[in-house]
Amino acid sequence: MNSKKILAFFSYLFHPIFISVYAAFIYFFLNGTYFSNLEKYFAIFQIIIITILLPILFYFGLRTAGKADSVMISEVSQRKIPLVIQCFLTVLLLRKSITLERFPEFHFFFLGGLISTILALVFVFFKTKASLHMLAISALTLFVIGLSIHNQMQNIYMIAFFVLMNGVVASSRLEMKAHTNKELVIGFLLGILPQLLLLRFWL
């Protein structure tokens, strides 16, 4: 397997559609000692439905209608509808499942994700494509750092892994000619800044 295929693998492994589930496993099983197993499994089940299964169904609908050409949604013009759908689905999670009362830290992660998605949508209207891969992986990385501080746990290796993955994902997107350096930086900032601003509400 050559380096190009390896990098492409990471683009799919850290596709934005999977990031919420990765965050859920980290939150509930590595740092979540205050929840029953039933609460954990039920929350993850809801997240999988709302952040993976429903978006996939919407994607096939858009592809059938000629509004999407691939799972990477490479064209700027094709990003409006998926991002709007993502906003509505995230609001649904925030209001019905990952509420402030039940899962405060995780609630703020999704709230930050909602803000990031709205900002990415705004950039689309200015014909600018932010890297959604970088947006997602950078948001997850800061969430892991925040959890480590919040729970006073030394997750040094996990933090180092995700910091490394930011670089790997960026390299992957460049290798696949999916983004320019500017688009990667915009995506990184859109992912990390809302999470950083919201840290003060739950740390």
N, C-alpha and C positions, 0 to 999 in steps of 0.2 A: 504494500500500500504506500503510495507516494505522499509527499507532504501536502499536496493540494487536496487529496481525498481526505486526509486526516483533518485538515482545517475545515473542509466542508462538513465533515461529521459534527464538529463543534457548533457550526451554524445551526444544525438541526437539533442537536442535543440541548442547546440553550436558546431555542426558538422562544420568543416572548410568550407563546401560548402555554409553555410548560413552567414558566418561572413562578407563578402563583402556587403551583403544587409543590415545587421545591421549597418555597418559603414556608408552606404549611407543614411539611415534614420536619423542617428545621425548628419551627416554632413549637409544634406539639410534641415531638418525640425527643428532641435534643435539649429543649429548654422548657418544655411545658410540664411541670410537675404538679400543677394545680388543677388539672383536668382529668376527668375519668376517661377510660378508653372509649366509652360510648360517645362522649362529647367529641373526642378527637376524630374518631372514624366518621361520625355524622357530618362534622364540619368539613373534613377532607372530601367526603362524598359530594357535598354541595358545591365545593370549589371545583372539583373535577367536572361536574355537570355544567356549571356556569362559565368557567374559564377555558374549558377544552371542548366538551361535546357540543355545546350550543354554538360557539364560534366556528367549529368545523361544519356544522349544518348550514350556518349562514354563508360560509365560504363556498360550499358546493352550490348554494342558491345563487350567489353572485357569479360564480364561474359559469353556471348554466345560462345566466342572463348576459354573459359577456362583460361583466364588470370587474373581473379579477382574472389574471393570467397565470398566477402561481401562488403557492402558499407563502411566498416571501413578499407578495404585494410590492413589486419593485417599482411600478409606475406611480408617480406622485398623484396623478389624477385619480387613481384607483383606491387611494387611501382614505378618502373622506368617509365613505359609508362604513368600512370596517372600524375606523376609529370612533365614529359616532355610536356604532353598536357596542363597541368595547366600553364606552362611557356609560351607556345605559345598563349593561350587565354588571359593571363595577358598582354602580349606584344600587342595583338590586341586592348585591352581596352586602354592601354596607348597611342597608336598611333592614334586611331580613335575616342575614346569617352572621356575618362578622361584625356584630354590633359593638359599640363602645362599652356597653355594660358587661358583655360576656367576654370579649377578647380585646381589651383596650390597645395593647401593643400592635396586634395584628390589624386592628381597625385602622390605625394610623398608617400602617404600611400600605393598605389598599387605598386610603384617602390620598396618600402621596402619589400612588399609581394613577389615581383618577386625575389629579392635577397635572401629572406628567403627560397623560394621554390628551387632555384638553389642550395643553401647550403644543404638543405635536400636531394636533388638528389645526391649531391657529397657524403654525408654520406651513402647513399644506396650502392654506389659502394665500400664502405669500410665495407659492411655488417652490418651497424649500422642503427637502426630504430629510427628516431626522432619522438616525438609525434606531429603529425600535429594539433591535438586539442589544445595543449599547444602553439604551434607556432602561431596559429590563434588568440586565445583568448588573449595572451600576446601582440600581435601586435595591436589588437583592443583597448586594455586597454591603451597602450601608446599613441595611436592616440587620444583617448578621453581626456587624460591628456594634450596632445599638443594643441588640439582645445580649451580647457578651458583656457590655458595660452594665446594662440594666440588671442582669442576673448575677453579676460579679463572677462570671465564669471566664476562664482563660482559654478561649477558643482560637488560639494562635494559629494552629494548622488550618482550621477551616477558613479563617479570615485570609490567610496567606493564599489558600487555594482559590478563593473567589477573586482576590486581587489579581492573581495570575490569569484567571479565566477572563477577566476584563481585557487583558492584553491578547489572549488567544482568540477571543471572539472578534476583537477589532482586526486582528491579522486575517482571520477567516473572511470577514466581510470585504476587506481590501483584496484578498486573493481571488475572491469570487466576483470582483469588480461590481459589487452591489452598492458600494458607497465610496464617497471621497473622504479624505481626512476631515474636512469641514463637517460633513454630515455625521461622522463618528463622534466628533467633539460635541456637536449640538446634542446628539442623542445621550451622550454621557452626562452632560450638564443637566438636561431635562430630567434624567432619571435620578440624579444624586441630589440636586438642590431642593426639590420638595421634601424628600426624605430628611434632609439635613435640617430644614426649617421646622419640620414637625417633631423632631427628636425632643425638643424642649417640653413637649406636652406629655411625654410618657417615660422619659428617663428619670 
